[in-house]
Amino acid sequence: MDVLGSRIVIVAFDGWNDAGEAASSAVAAMRGDAAYDLVHSVDPELYFDYQYTRPSSRLDSDGRRRLTWPEATLWRPRDPGPGTEFWLLTGVEPARTWQAFASEFVDVALRDAVTGFVFLGAMLADVPHSRPISIFAASQNDQVREQLGLEKSLYEGPVGILSVLEHFAESAGIPTATLWASVPHYVANSTPSPKVTLALLDRLDELTGVDVPRTSLRTEAAAWEASIDAAAADDEEMSEYIRQLEKTRDTWDSPEASGDAIAQEFERYLRRRGDGPGDHKR
């Protein structure tokens, strides 16, 4: 874990990077478990398209109307204690000036002696809900890959804000890693996806050696899986499709299978999503 250092920013954004709300829910779970202080928040006028990500209105306790604007914010633990600190970067993927957006956060990270970034994402994929969630763990940093045993993504094509932030962080000398979870595409509307969120946090624990409390997620994940089982029991076509996915997954997991099946699925997914400049990209 030394390669990522002792002050690591965990990053997740709403939108394309966040199938089943799995990645943003992981950061939300971390933030909900401890007290955090705001380090930096961007000016929404610079980065967001309000016709795409609209501000929201609410009434406060006095009945006065308040507007909440889309945001991207960096948080640090209020009482970090000894050992590794997890800082949190989360919000809405920006609609414009991505280079300035990435530079702004990387400059703050350099100012505050951040030592590493871990990016969390979730993608829709042809995987069964009834098997362990696949996590593709990768890094573009040679030392990170060697020390942590990660893959190198060979994807070429359109990217989104996670890749841009990763590029700017690495260019500034801050090592990075990425964790992408596969969300069963046939449950795309069953959000949030606690089983996927749990898998991301489990893998983050393995990657960093830092325990992330997630007890309630285990119960929520079991309930999520049971609800999909119940829905499939009433739909023979869906049940048969899930059986086929299970058969494929079991083949991948067999001792005879090659070790890059998850990486191949990840690359196929990016190519499916990378087919036009108008899409909401990673």
C-alpha positions as CSV (number, residue, x, y, z in Angstrom):
1,M,0.0,0.0,0.0
2,D,3.0,2.3,0.4
3,V,2.9,3.2,-3.3
4,L,-0.4,5.1,-2.8
5,G,0.8,6.7,0.4
6,S,-1.1,7.7,3.6
7,R,-3.4,10.4,2.2
8,I,-5.6,8.9,-0.5
9,V,-8.5,10.6,-2.3
10,I,-11.4,8.2,-3.1
11,V,-13.2,9.6,-6.2
12,A,-16.7,8.8,-7.5
13,F,-19.0,10.9,-9.7
14,D,-22.7,10.7,-10.5
15,G,-23.7,10.0,-14.1
16,W,-22.1,7.7,-16.7
17,N,-19.4,6.6,-14.3
18,D,-22.0,5.4,-11.8
19,A,-24.3,2.5,-13.1
20,G,-26.7,1.5,-10.4
21,E,-25.5,4.4,-8.3
22,A,-22.9,1.9,-7.0
23,A,-19.8,4.1,-7.0
24,S,-21.4,7.3,-5.6
25,S,-23.1,5.1,-2.9
26,A,-19.7,3.8,-1.9
27,V,-18.4,7.3,-1.2
28,A,-21.7,8.3,0.4
29,A,-21.4,5.3,2.8
30,M,-17.9,6.3,3.7
31,R,-18.9,9.9,4.3
32,G,-21.9,8.8,6.4
33,D,-19.7,6.7,8.7
34,A,-17.5,9.5,10.0
35,A,-17.3,13.3,10.2
36,Y,-15.7,15.1,7.2
37,D,-14.8,18.8,6.7
38,L,-15.1,20.5,3.3
39,V,-11.7,21.2,1.7
40,H,-12.7,22.5,-1.7
41,S,-15.8,23.1,-3.8
42,V,-15.9,24.2,-7.4
43,D,-17.8,27.2,-8.8
44,P,-20.8,25.5,-10.5
45,E,-21.1,28.3,-13.0
46,L,-17.7,27.3,-14.5
47,Y,-18.4,23.6,-15.1
48,F,-22.0,22.6,-15.2
49,D,-24.8,22.9,-17.8
50,Y,-27.9,23.6,-15.9
51,Q,-30.1,22.4,-18.7
52,Y,-28.5,19.0,-18.3
53,T,-27.9,19.0,-14.5
54,R,-30.6,21.3,-13.1
55,P,-30.5,23.0,-9.7
56,S,-33.1,21.8,-7.3
57,S,-35.5,23.7,-5.1
58,R,-36.6,22.9,-1.5
59,L,-38.2,24.5,1.5
60,D,-36.2,25.0,4.7
61,S,-37.5,24.6,8.2
62,D,-38.8,28.2,8.1
63,G,-40.7,27.6,4.9
64,R,-38.2,29.6,2.8
65,R,-37.3,28.4,-0.6
66,R,-33.7,27.3,-1.1
67,L,-31.8,26.4,-4.3
68,T,-29.2,23.6,-4.4
69,W,-26.8,23.8,-7.3
70,P,-24.9,20.9,-8.8
71,E,-21.5,20.5,-7.2
72,A,-18.2,18.7,-7.0
73,T,-16.5,18.7,-3.6
74,L,-13.4,17.4,-1.8
75,W,-13.7,16.4,1.8
76,R,-11.2,15.4,4.5
77,P,-11.8,13.4,7.7
78,R,-12.3,15.6,10.7
79,D,-10.4,13.3,13.1
80,P,-8.2,11.1,10.9
81,G,-6.2,9.4,13.6
82,P,-3.1,7.3,12.8
83,G,-2.6,5.5,9.6
84,T,-4.0,6.1,6.2
85,E,-6.5,8.9,5.6
86,F,-9.3,8.6,3.1
87,W,-10.3,11.9,1.6
88,L,-13.4,12.0,-0.6
89,L,-14.0,13.6,-3.9
90,T,-17.6,13.4,-5.2
91,G,-20.3,15.2,-7.1
92,V,-21.6,15.6,-10.6
93,E,-19.5,14.9,-13.7
94,P,-18.9,18.4,-15.3
95,A,-20.3,19.4,-18.6
96,R,-17.5,21.6,-19.8
97,T,-13.9,22.8,-19.3
98,W,-12.7,19.4,-18.0
99,Q,-9.0,20.3,-18.2
100,A,-9.6,23.3,-15.9
101,F,-11.8,21.2,-13.6
102,A,-9.1,18.4,-13.3
103,S,-6.3,21.0,-12.8
104,E,-8.3,22.7,-10.0
105,F,-8.6,19.5,-8.0
106,V,-5.1,18.3,-8.7
107,D,-3.7,21.7,-7.6
108,V,-5.6,21.3,-4.3
109,A,-4.3,17.8,-3.9
110,L,-0.8,19.0,-4.4
111,R,-1.3,21.8,-1.9
112,D,-2.6,19.5,0.7
113,A,0.0,16.7,0.2
114,V,-2.3,14.1,-1.2
115,T,-0.3,11.0,-1.9
116,G,-2.7,8.9,-4.1
117,F,-6.0,8.7,-5.9
118,V,-8.4,5.7,-6.2
119,F,-11.2,6.2,-8.7
120,L,-14.4,4.2,-8.3
121,G,-16.8,3.5,-11.2
122,A,-19.6,1.1,-12.1
123,M,-20.6,-0.1,-15.6
124,L,-23.6,-2.1,-16.9
125,A,-22.4,-5.5,-18.1
126,D,-23.6,-9.0,-19.1
127,V,-23.1,-10.5,-15.6
128,P,-25.5,-12.3,-13.3
129,H,-26.7,-10.7,-10.0
130,S,-26.4,-14.1,-8.2
131,R,-22.6,-14.4,-8.5
132,P,-19.8,-12.4,-6.8
133,I,-19.6,-8.9,-8.4
134,S,-16.7,-8.5,-10.9
135,I,-14.3,-5.7,-10.1
136,F,-11.7,-4.6,-12.7
137,A,-8.8,-3.1,-10.8
138,A,-6.3,-1.2,-13.0
139,S,-3.6,1.5,-13.0
140,Q,-1.6,3.4,-15.6
141,N,1.2,3.6,-13.1
142,D,3.9,1.0,-13.4
143,Q,4.8,1.0,-9.7
144,V,1.2,0.8,-8.6
145,R,0.5,-2.2,-10.9
146,E,3.7,-4.0,-9.7
147,Q,3.1,-3.5,-6.0
148,L,-0.6,-4.1,-6.0
149,G,-0.9,-6.6,-8.7
150,L,-3.3,-4.6,-10.9
151,E,-4.0,-4.6,-14.6
152,K,-3.2,-2.0,-17.3
153,S,-6.2,-0.9,-19.3
154,L,-5.5,-1.0,-23.0
155,Y,-8.7,0.9,-24.0
156,E,-8.4,3.6,-26.7
157,G,-11.3,5.9,-27.4
158,P,-13.5,8.6,-25.8
159,V,-13.2,8.9,-22.1
160,G,-14.9,10.8,-19.2
161,I,-13.9,12.7,-16.1
162,L,-12.4,9.8,-14.2
163,S,-9.9,9.2,-16.9
164,V,-9.1,12.9,-17.2
165,L,-8.5,13.3,-13.5
166,E,-6.4,10.2,-13.5
167,H,-4.3,11.6,-16.3
168,F,-3.8,15.0,-14.6
169,A,-3.0,13.3,-11.3
170,E,-0.4,11.0,-12.8
171,S,1.1,13.9,-14.8
172,A,1.5,15.8,-11.5
173,G,3.3,12.8,-9.9
174,I,0.4,11.5,-7.8
175,P,-0.1,7.7,-8.3
176,T,-3.5,6.4,-9.1
177,A,-5.6,3.2,-9.2
178,T,-9.1,2.6,-10.6
179,L,-11.8,0.1,-9.5
180,W,-14.7,-0.6,-11.9
181,A,-17.6,-2.8,-10.8
182,S,-19.8,-4.7,-13.2
183,V,-23.6,-4.1,-12.6
184,P,-26.0,-6.6,-14.2
185,H,-27.6,-4.7,-17.0
186,Y,-31.0,-6.3,-16.6
187,V,-31.4,-4.6,-13.1
188,A,-30.4,-1.2,-14.4
189,N,-33.6,0.3,-13.0
190,S,-33.1,-1.4,-9.6
191,T,-31.1,1.4,-8.0
192,P,-29.3,1.7,-5.7
193,S,-27.3,-1.5,-6.1
194,P,-25.9,-2.3,-2.6
195,K,-24.3,-5.6,-3.6
196,V,-22.2,-3.7,-6.2
197,T,-21.4,-0.9,-3.7
198,L,-20.3,-3.6,-1.1
199,A,-18.1,-5.2,-3.7
200,L,-16.4,-1.9,-4.5
201,L,-15.7,-1.2,-0.8
202,D,-14.5,-4.8,-0.2
203,R,-12.0,-4.4,-3.0
204,L,-11.0,-1.0,-1.7
205,D,-10.3,-2.6,1.6
206,E,-8.1,-5.3,-0.1
207,L,-6.3,-2.7,-2.2
208,T,-5.4,-0.3,0.7
209,G,-5.6,-2.4,3.8
210,V,-7.9,0.1,5.4
211,D,-11.1,-1.3,6.9
212,V,-14.2,0.5,5.6
213,P,-17.3,-0.1,7.8
214,R,-20.0,-1.6,5.7
215,T,-22.1,-3.9,8.0
216,S,-25.5,-2.5,6.9
217,L,-24.6,-2.9,3.3
218,R,-24.3,-6.7,3.7
219,T,-28.0,-6.8,4.8
220,E,-29.0,-4.5,2.0
221,A,-27.1,-6.5,-0.5
222,A,-28.8,-9.7,0.5
223,A,-32.2,-8.1,0.3
224,W,-31.4,-6.6,-3.2
225,E,-30.3,-10.1,-4.5
226,A,-33.4,-11.7,-3.0
227,S,-35.7,-9.1,-4.6
228,I,-34.2,-9.8,-8.0
229,D,-34.5,-13.6,-7.4
230,A,-38.2,-13.1,-6.6
231,A,-38.8,-11.0,-9.8
232,A,-37.0,-13.7,-11.9
233,A,-39.1,-16.5,-10.4
234,D,-42.2,-14.9,-12.0
235,D,-40.5,-14.4,-15.4
236,E,-39.3,-17.6,-17.2
237,E,-37.5,-15.7,-19.9
238,M,-35.6,-13.7,-17.4
239,S,-34.8,-16.8,-15.4
240,E,-33.4,-18.5,-18.4
241,Y,-31.3,-15.5,-19.4
242,I,-29.9,-15.4,-15.8
243,R,-29.0,-19.1,-16.0
244,Q,-27.1,-18.5,-19.2
245,L,-25.2,-15.6,-17.6
246,E,-24.4,-17.8,-14.6
247,K,-23.1,-20.6,-16.9
248,T,-20.8,-18.1,-18.6
249,R,-19.6,-16.6,-15.3
250,D,-18.9,-20.1,-13.9
251,T,-16.8,-20.8,-16.9
252,W,-14.8,-17.6,-16.4
253,D,-14.3,-18.6,-12.8
254,S,-13.1,-22.1,-13.5
255,P,-9.4,-23.0,-13.0
256,E,-9.1,-23.5,-16.8
257,A,-10.3,-20.0,-17.7
258,S,-7.9,-17.3,-18.6
259,G,-7.2,-14.6,-16.0
260,D,-8.2,-11.6,-18.1
261,A,-12.0,-12.3,-18.6
262,I,-13.0,-9.3,-16.4
263,A,-10.6,-7.1,-18.3
264,Q,-12.0,-8.2,-21.6
265,E,-15.6,-7.5,-20.4
266,F,-14.5,-4.0,-19.3
267,E,-12.9,-3.2,-22.6
268,R,-16.0,-4.4,-24.5
269,Y,-18.2,-2.2,-22.3
270,L,-16.0,0.9,-23.0
271,R,-16.1,0.3,-26.7
272,R,-19.9,-0.1,-26.6
273,R,-20.2,3.2,-24.8
274,G,-17.5,5.0,-26.8
275,D,-19.5,5.3,-30.1
276,G,-20.2,9.1,-30.3
277,P,-19.1,12.5,-29.0
278,G,-22.6,13.2,-27.6
279,D,-22.7,10.4,-25.1
280,H,-22.0,10.9,-21.3
281,K,-18.6,9.3,-21.1
282,R,-16.2,8.0,-18.6
